[in-house]
Structure formats: C-alpha cells, structure tokens
C-alpha cells in the first residue's frame, strides 16, 4: 500500500484512527458483505489517478463495479476528487 504525502501526514497528525491495512470491520456484515478496507480505498485512489474505469478497478480488487462507483460517488468532491482518508474516517464512525 502506497500512501500519498497527504495521507501520510494526515495519519501522523492523528486525523484518522482507522488507517490500518485491514478492514475496519472484524466480522462480516449481514448478507456476507464486507466493508472496504483502507488498503482497498487507497487502491481505488491509485486506479482513479491511473485513469482506470470503475469496472477495471473492481476487477483488480475483486469487487463489483457498483461498489467502486458508490464509493467514488459517496466520497468525492467536485473540486478535490476522491478522498480515501476521509472516506476511511467516515466509515469508521
């Protein structure tokens, strides 16, 4: 997992306590669905920067493309784009 400078400094400042590489959910959720880990979110950010589609990112992560689409939709802003650190912090609440 490669962290950007922003992610690294945000983690060092203690802005987010959910930056572990494993999923923040220790057990499966109803229906067998598993939440995205910070590592997954970082891989999504790298895929977006590489210009990959949601389908390509989904294949790389072994997830459905709608999961990637929803993640991007819920955790992106018009000016700053996808924010994996704030997404992981929000997911941990």
N, C-alpha and C positions, 0 to 999 in steps of 0.2 A: 504494500500500500504506500503510495507516494502522497505526501501532504504538500499543499501549496504553502507559500510563506504565510498567507492569511490564516490558513487552518492551523499551522504550527503555532503561530503567535497567539491565536485565539485560545488554543488548548493550554498554552503556558500561562496565559493571564487568568485561567480558570473560568472562562466564559461558558464553558460547556463541560459537564462531568460525564458525558456519555460517549467519549471518544475511544472506547475500547474497540478492538477489531472484531469482536464477536457481536452477535445480535444482542440488543438490549432486552429482548425477551428470552428468559431462560427456558421456557417451555412453549410448545405450540399453542396457537390460539384456536378457538372454535373453528371447525371446518378444516383443520390441518394447515391453515395458512401461517406462514412465518413472516414476521416483520423484517424490514430491510435493516441490515447492519450498517455501521458507519463505513465499513470497507465497501459494501455494495454502493452506498451513496457516493463514495469517492470514485469508484469505477464508473458510475453514471456521469459524474462531472468530467472525467477524463474522456469518456466516449463523446460527450457533447462537444468538448473542445476539439476533438479529432474529426468532428463533422459527421458522426455516425447517426443513423436513424434510430428511433425507439426500438424497432424490430431488431436491428443489428446489436444494439446494446443488450436487449433482452436475451438474444441467443448467446452472447458472450457470458452473461451472468446466470443463464439457466432459468430465467424468469419470463413470464408472459409479457408481451409488448405493452399491454394495457397497464400493467404495474408500473412500468417505466414512464408511460405517458402520464399517469396520475401523479406519480412522484414529481415529475417536472412541472406539472400544472399547479400542484399544491405548494411547491417550494421554490418558485421562480418569481422574480420581479421583472417589470418591463425594462428597468434601467440596469440592473445588476445581474440578471440571468439567474441560473440555478445556484443555490447556496447550500452545499451539503452540510456545513457545520451547523447552521441554524436549523436545518431540517432534522439533524440528529438530536439537537437540543429539544426541539418541539416534540419529537417522537418519544423522548424520554420522560415527558411530563405526564 
